[in-house]
């Protein structure tokens, strides 16, 4: 696995794309800010949503049992999956039961997390992602680079070329309306021939046993209504206690994600269709382990709006694929180290700790604080490697000893005088490769203070 910094460096080689990616996501952040400014009670809603989520997580076992009981009474079939393998096996068993070979799927970060597409394709099942952005990256055989805007890293010219190759559109066509229309015709045939539809879940309501799916394209509804069998894959953290709680989250979700007042479609699925089947798969896959960590359990409040990504200066200028995780950006950097610390321990360091992610989070997850705590865990595990580990050891010794720190300061000032400007005498560090070195001060603060104190006496 290539480190995040190296992947980000590759992304940054295309300066025009990097600037465009940065500007596009900042535009979404600005739309979010405008939408938020229209709601005087925004901070109250954030606090209310956070409290609801923390309350639910504190009684998650009880609410899961309530949800299952209500869902079964509604006629749904409820499955439990401890991990990704169990989830995928359950989906395959449902498909095999109905001798289904074609399935349409709406956006679901959980199925991305479980690598469901690859699993089903290995078993000769045709899986079609029906969300436009997801379908684009599926054609490219790429993972999503953003949890709300999966193809945000691509330009319309690249999509036009892809559609010309895959959908036989006019060569050189880049008009978004034309390309979207071509995708609609392509997907319509897939909807009509699919035998099973699978959706992700935004919210599960323990009180009623129903699930809620929020989309802007209506593709989840198309799949569910046109196929006899519907499957809803749901992470166990998606529960909220009551239907009345939902209004709090629907006001927060779209505004935080895209700056919209509400998603175009907010669909409630409670009962199977006549002569149809409705399956709900409740998936753990590491969530209870995260729940058992007091410093990090609040990360399970996440409602997958992507606001932390849109505001993060690191994410915006490194691209989602540089994280090599299902969920990139700040929230992904606190969710994934617990899964594999050695593999993902670098990600908490892919942050400025500016706190902007925490400021925009609609459910008030203390993201930057958790990033800092993960850094401590990574360091205690001895995982920083190479020059970083050595440098941190030197800095730790220097900061722990006033006299040593004073000597280091003197050495640093002398070196700065010897190599002014952009002379990269520290070329082994990434920081100095593209930055001017500061002008060396005449004396340190310690020396100045001692001098002032002496003069004052």
Legacy VTK file of the C-alpha trace (Angstrom):
# vtk DataFile Version 3.0
C-alpha trace
ASCII
DATASET POLYDATA
POINTS 457 float
0.000 0.000 0.000
1.400 3.378 -1.023
1.457 6.001 1.772
-1.102 8.789 1.589
1.587 11.440 1.090
2.947 9.674 -1.991
-0.512 9.168 -3.494
-1.309 12.824 -2.827
1.947 13.846 -4.529
0.880 11.934 -7.646
-2.502 13.676 -7.594
-0.788 17.062 -7.246
1.346 16.544 -10.348
-1.706 17.561 -12.372
-1.829 21.087 -11.017
-4.865 22.138 -13.063
-6.895 19.177 -11.835
-5.808 19.765 -8.253
-6.884 23.401 -8.390
-10.182 22.475 -10.027
-10.851 19.727 -7.462
-10.080 22.148 -4.638
-12.329 24.869 -6.062
-15.211 22.478 -6.795
-15.348 21.162 -3.253
-14.951 24.629 -1.771
-17.930 25.728 -3.854
-19.970 22.955 -2.210
-18.700 24.105 1.183
-19.850 27.651 0.377
-23.291 26.366 -0.624
-23.447 24.579 2.701
-22.589 27.791 4.548
-25.305 29.731 2.732
-27.910 27.036 3.470
-26.906 26.981 7.121
-27.172 30.769 7.399
-30.861 30.471 6.487
-31.583 28.386 9.598
-31.392 30.417 12.850
-31.723 27.272 14.955
-28.895 25.438 13.165
-26.706 24.987 16.236
-29.677 23.756 18.228
-30.396 21.169 15.515
-26.759 20.009 15.578
-26.838 19.593 19.345
-30.218 17.837 19.211
-29.012 15.425 16.492
-25.819 14.707 18.408
-27.791 13.926 21.567
-30.174 11.621 19.694
-27.293 9.724 18.147
-25.359 9.363 21.401
-28.505 8.228 23.208
-29.142 5.611 20.504
-25.560 4.353 20.628
-25.778 4.047 24.420
-28.762 1.702 24.053
-27.949 0.254 20.648
-28.673 -3.353 21.605
-32.174 -2.489 22.817
-32.974 -0.372 19.767
-31.716 -3.044 17.389
-34.028 -5.596 18.967
-36.950 -3.144 18.799
-36.190 -2.443 15.154
-35.998 -6.125 14.272
-39.295 -6.890 16.032
-41.121 -4.040 14.294
-39.604 -4.850 10.882
-40.680 -8.490 11.128
-44.198 -7.407 12.080
-44.169 -5.263 8.934
-43.414 -8.313 6.824
-39.704 -7.725 6.271
-37.092 -10.452 6.584
-34.268 -9.341 8.886
-30.744 -10.739 8.649
-27.739 -10.143 10.922
-24.206 -9.953 9.546
-21.187 -9.806 11.851
-18.789 -8.904 9.045
-18.435 -8.209 5.327
-18.273 -11.894 4.393
-21.532 -12.680 6.149
-23.195 -9.689 4.515
-22.071 -10.736 1.045
-23.063 -14.354 1.610
-26.542 -13.256 2.703
-27.005 -11.140 -0.433
-25.848 -14.033 -2.612
-28.191 -16.463 -0.856
-31.165 -14.174 -1.551
-30.172 -13.903 -5.213
-29.725 -17.663 -5.514
-33.077 -18.297 -3.834
-34.783 -16.322 -6.600
-32.413 -17.570 -9.330
-31.539 -13.937 -9.977
-28.573 -13.048 -12.171
-29.141 -9.272 -12.447
-29.244 -6.736 -9.639
-29.445 -2.927 -9.602
-27.889 -1.140 -6.666
-28.260 2.424 -5.442
-25.500 4.229 -3.583
-24.283 2.360 -0.526
-20.975 3.013 1.169
-21.574 -0.115 3.246
-21.543 -2.354 0.160
-18.378 -0.561 -0.987
-16.919 -1.342 2.418
-17.876 -5.007 1.983
-16.642 -5.128 -1.656
-20.006 -6.584 -2.645
-19.737 -5.846 -6.371
-16.534 -7.819 -6.828
-17.927 -10.682 -4.741
-21.128 -10.994 -6.776
-19.387 -10.594 -10.110
-17.129 -13.476 -9.084
-20.339 -15.515 -8.739
-21.550 -14.460 -12.201
-24.074 -11.904 -10.977
-24.438 -8.685 -12.994
-24.426 -5.742 -10.584
-25.289 -2.296 -11.931
-24.752 0.807 -9.826
-27.685 3.031 -10.678
-26.473 6.299 -9.124
-24.978 8.295 -12.004
-21.674 9.049 -10.276
-21.366 5.467 -9.046
-22.141 4.123 -12.540
-19.414 6.313 -14.016
-16.735 5.025 -11.665
-18.039 1.469 -12.045
-17.441 1.759 -15.783
-13.924 2.972 -15.003
-13.402 0.162 -12.473
-12.523 2.728 -9.803
-13.698 3.163 -6.214
-15.609 6.347 -5.279
-13.410 9.281 -4.324
-16.110 10.966 -2.206
-19.043 9.538 -0.257
-21.604 11.942 -1.763
-19.880 12.974 -5.012
-18.223 9.709 -6.077
-16.935 11.021 -9.431
-15.938 14.518 -8.280
-12.350 13.853 -9.387
-13.415 13.509 -13.040
-13.987 16.248 -15.611
-16.862 16.283 -18.084
-14.444 15.728 -20.969
-13.278 12.470 -19.389
-16.857 11.361 -18.783
-17.717 12.248 -22.386
-14.894 10.048 -23.640
-15.973 7.236 -21.292
-19.583 7.400 -22.493
-18.449 7.464 -26.118
-16.519 4.260 -25.484
-19.111 2.493 -23.306
-22.474 3.968 -24.363
-21.603 5.031 -27.939
-22.447 8.676 -27.484
-21.117 11.263 -29.929
-17.358 11.577 -29.833
-16.238 14.777 -28.130
-19.628 15.399 -26.486
-19.259 17.122 -23.121
-22.677 18.690 -22.519
-23.809 17.452 -19.077
-27.483 17.317 -20.094
-26.716 15.209 -23.162
-24.472 12.849 -21.199
-27.007 12.517 -18.385
-29.752 11.708 -20.891
-27.556 8.995 -22.402
-26.986 7.537 -18.948
-30.727 7.575 -18.222
-31.487 5.562 -21.383
-28.705 3.129 -20.542
-29.899 2.659 -16.949
-33.577 2.387 -17.834
-32.950 -0.907 -19.616
-31.025 -2.150 -16.579
-33.913 -1.247 -14.259
-36.430 -3.112 -16.432
-34.373 -6.306 -16.646
-33.128 -6.477 -13.050
-34.616 -9.128 -10.768
-33.414 -7.714 -7.442
-32.737 -4.189 -6.168
-30.404 -3.301 -3.331
-30.198 0.054 -1.550
-28.130 1.578 1.187
-29.861 3.010 4.242
-29.611 6.548 5.589
-31.753 5.983 8.676
-33.447 3.041 10.354
-36.318 3.830 12.714
-36.455 1.543 15.737
-40.015 2.546 16.637
-41.570 1.493 13.326
-39.097 -0.932 11.758
-38.900 1.137 8.570
-35.837 2.296 6.696
-35.311 5.674 5.033
-33.297 6.222 1.857
-32.343 9.745 0.723
-31.385 10.315 -2.930
-31.426 13.102 -5.504
-31.882 10.942 -8.595
-34.726 8.625 -7.604
-32.704 5.614 -8.702
-33.216 3.769 -5.416
-36.997 4.107 -5.824
-36.855 2.945 -9.436
-35.011 -0.194 -8.450
-37.232 -1.057 -5.510
-40.513 -0.434 -7.366
-39.579 -2.309 -10.546
-38.185 -5.500 -8.989
-40.024 -8.107 -6.917
-37.209 -8.427 -4.352
-35.686 -5.525 -2.425
-32.626 -5.676 -0.171
-31.568 -2.894 2.193
-28.011 -3.074 3.567
-27.771 -1.126 6.810
-24.929 -0.453 9.210
-26.174 -0.931 12.768
-25.193 2.654 13.650
-27.842 4.076 11.277
-30.652 3.655 13.823
-32.633 6.488 15.370
-35.297 5.847 18.004
-38.488 7.451 16.626
-39.947 8.630 13.354
-40.339 12.098 14.869
-36.528 12.236 15.248
-36.138 11.979 11.491
-37.102 15.606 10.865
-33.996 16.762 12.746
-31.692 14.753 10.494
-33.354 15.512 7.168
-32.915 19.225 7.877
-29.224 18.672 8.567
-28.251 16.077 5.969
-28.824 17.756 2.602
-27.752 21.204 3.776
-24.477 19.767 5.057
-23.889 17.590 2.003
-24.754 19.775 -0.984
-26.355 22.957 0.354
-29.875 21.808 -0.583
-32.819 22.367 1.768
-33.682 18.675 1.472
-32.867 15.725 -0.776
-35.155 15.394 -3.799
-36.343 11.954 -2.687
-36.698 10.889 0.955
-38.258 7.440 0.691
-39.669 5.322 3.502
-39.654 1.536 3.013
-41.725 -0.357 5.537
-43.559 -3.254 3.877
-42.725 -5.579 1.008
-44.686 -5.214 -2.205
-47.589 -7.617 -2.796
-46.069 -11.009 -3.669
-42.633 -9.469 -3.136
-39.917 -9.748 -0.514
-38.223 -7.074 1.570
-34.892 -7.987 3.171
-33.010 -5.864 5.696
-29.412 -6.810 6.495
-28.071 -5.369 9.755
-24.289 -5.207 9.495
-21.680 -4.836 12.223
-18.309 -5.199 10.466
-16.261 -3.521 13.201
-18.862 -1.091 14.472
-19.290 -2.643 17.918
-15.512 -2.613 18.288
-15.511 1.128 17.570
-18.432 1.523 19.966
-16.305 -0.033 22.687
-13.649 2.685 22.399
-14.720 5.667 24.551
-12.475 8.121 22.687
-13.840 7.143 19.279
-17.408 5.867 19.698
-18.880 9.250 18.748
-17.524 8.715 15.219
-20.458 6.314 14.786
-22.791 9.320 14.855
-21.701 10.071 11.270
-24.610 10.508 8.827
-22.342 10.365 5.742
-22.910 13.933 4.526
-19.323 14.511 3.392
-19.147 18.044 4.831
-15.842 17.305 6.551
-14.327 16.339 3.195
-15.585 19.447 1.418
-13.939 21.710 3.980
-10.709 19.762 4.593
-7.682 21.478 2.989
-5.836 18.149 2.824
-8.648 16.186 1.198
-9.433 18.924 -1.291
-5.852 18.980 -2.551
-5.016 15.284 -2.349
-8.109 13.565 -3.778
-10.148 10.788 -2.235
-8.205 7.928 -3.813
-5.029 8.963 -1.985
-6.554 7.626 1.253
-7.071 4.110 -0.147
-10.069 3.593 2.123
-13.794 3.220 1.485
-14.484 6.442 3.363
-11.742 9.024 2.747
-11.133 12.415 4.309
-11.272 13.353 7.997
-14.077 11.010 9.034
-12.454 8.090 7.235
-9.186 8.868 8.990
-10.781 8.186 12.381
-12.949 5.234 11.302
-10.337 3.127 9.507
-7.294 3.038 11.850
-9.323 0.886 14.230
-9.803 -1.671 11.467
-6.102 -2.005 10.630
-3.768 0.324 12.510
-0.641 -0.670 10.625
-2.273 -0.226 7.235
-4.166 2.993 7.984
-2.116 4.486 10.835
-0.740 7.161 8.502
-4.161 8.705 7.866
-4.569 10.626 11.164
-1.454 12.541 10.128
-3.100 13.610 6.841
-4.621 16.597 8.608
-3.734 20.123 9.674
-5.839 19.685 12.847
-7.424 23.029 11.940
-10.774 21.858 13.328
-12.829 22.926 10.319
-14.148 19.345 9.980
-15.501 19.486 13.519
-17.024 22.926 12.910
-19.109 21.747 9.932
-20.083 18.289 11.205
-23.893 18.289 11.520
-23.833 15.819 14.420
-20.921 17.469 16.240
-18.329 14.698 16.005
-15.082 16.014 17.491
-13.169 14.864 14.420
-9.951 16.824 14.877
-9.703 15.748 18.519
-10.059 12.108 17.515
-7.436 12.549 14.794
-5.043 13.823 17.461
-5.864 10.885 19.733
-5.235 8.427 16.901
-1.835 10.058 16.353
-0.973 9.321 19.957
-2.029 5.691 19.566
-0.029 5.319 16.367
3.056 6.813 18.021
2.683 4.639 21.125
2.454 1.595 18.859
5.797 2.585 17.348
4.371 2.769 13.854
5.892 6.018 12.456
8.657 4.795 10.208
11.945 6.024 8.817
12.893 9.694 9.017
9.633 10.740 10.645
10.192 8.472 13.630
13.784 9.654 14.026
12.801 13.311 13.710
9.988 12.961 16.233
12.424 11.303 18.664
14.900 14.166 18.273
12.158 16.768 18.685
10.815 14.981 21.748
14.219 15.057 23.391
14.742 18.677 22.398
11.411 19.898 23.708
11.905 17.999 26.974
15.227 19.712 27.718
15.387 23.539 27.845
19.165 23.594 27.432
19.097 21.177 24.494
16.265 23.147 22.896
18.324 26.337 23.283
21.308 24.706 21.567
19.125 23.424 18.723
17.776 26.936 18.237
21.268 28.374 17.972
22.266 25.733 15.429
19.101 26.357 13.420
19.666 30.108 13.252
23.246 29.623 12.088
22.139 27.239 9.359
19.459 29.684 8.195
22.105 32.401 7.870
24.349 30.074 5.890
21.561 28.974 3.532
19.093 31.847 3.060
16.046 31.768 0.790
15.246 28.570 -1.052
18.603 26.823 -0.568
17.318 23.415 0.468
19.818 22.316 3.033
16.930 20.290 4.517
16.053 18.652 1.218
15.274 15.356 2.968
12.095 16.953 4.348
8.994 17.480 2.242
8.278 20.839 3.896
11.351 22.651 2.581
11.120 21.449 -1.016
8.574 24.074 -2.028
8.843 26.712 0.687
11.115 29.638 1.440
13.084 29.265 4.624
12.424 32.004 7.170
14.903 34.784 7.803
17.044 33.952 10.813
16.288 36.126 13.858
19.159 37.962 15.497
18.458 36.297 18.827
16.029 33.856 20.362
13.131 34.930 22.566
14.948 33.358 25.509
18.048 35.448 24.834
15.956 38.595 24.332
14.009 37.979 27.551
17.178 37.369 29.572
18.662 40.557 28.165
15.537 42.590 28.963
15.374 41.172 32.456
19.016 42.001 33.061
18.568 45.566 31.781
15.505 45.961 33.976
17.502 45.049 37.066
LINES 1 458
457 0 1 2 3 4 5 6 7 8 9 10 11 12 13 14 15 16 17 18 19 20 21 22 23 24 25 26 27 28 29 30 31 32 33 34 35 36 37 38 39 40 41 42 43 44 45 46 47 48 49 50 51 52 53 54 55 56 57 58 59 60 61 62 63 64 65 66 67 68 69 70 71 72 73 74 75 76 77 78 79 80 81 82 83 84 85 86 87 88 89 90 91 92 93 94 95 96 97 98 99 100 101 102 103 104 105 106 107 108 109 110 111 112 113 114 115 116 117 118 119 120 121 122 123 124 125 126 127 128 129 130 131 132 133 134 135 136 137 138 139 140 141 142 143 144 145 146 147 148 149 150 151 152 153 154 155 156 157 158 159 160 161 162 163 164 165 166 167 168 169 170 171 172 173 174 175 176 177 178 179 180 181 182 183 184 185 186 187 188 189 190 191 192 193 194 195 196 197 198 199 200 201 202 203 204 205 206 207 208 209 210 211 212 213 214 215 216 217 218 219 220 221 222 223 224 225 226 227 228 229 230 231 232 233 234 235 236 237 238 239 240 241 242 243 244 245 246 247 248 249 250 251 252 253 254 255 256 257 258 259 260 261 262 263 264 265 266 267 268 269 270 271 272 273 274 275 276 277 278 279 280 281 282 283 284 285 286 287 288 289 290 291 292 293 294 295 296 297 298 299 300 301 302 303 304 305 306 307 308 309 310 311 312 313 314 315 316 317 318 319 320 321 322 323 324 325 326 327 328 329 330 331 332 333 334 335 336 337 338 339 340 341 342 343 344 345 346 347 348 349 350 351 352 353 354 355 356 357 358 359 360 361 362 363 364 365 366 367 368 369 370 371 372 373 374 375 376 377 378 379 380 381 382 383 384 385 386 387 388 389 390 391 392 393 394 395 396 397 398 399 400 401 402 403 404 405 406 407 408 409 410 411 412 413 414 415 416 417 418 419 420 421 422 423 424 425 426 427 428 429 430 431 432 433 434 435 436 437 438 439 440 441 442 443 444 445 446 447 448 449 450 451 452 453 454 455 456
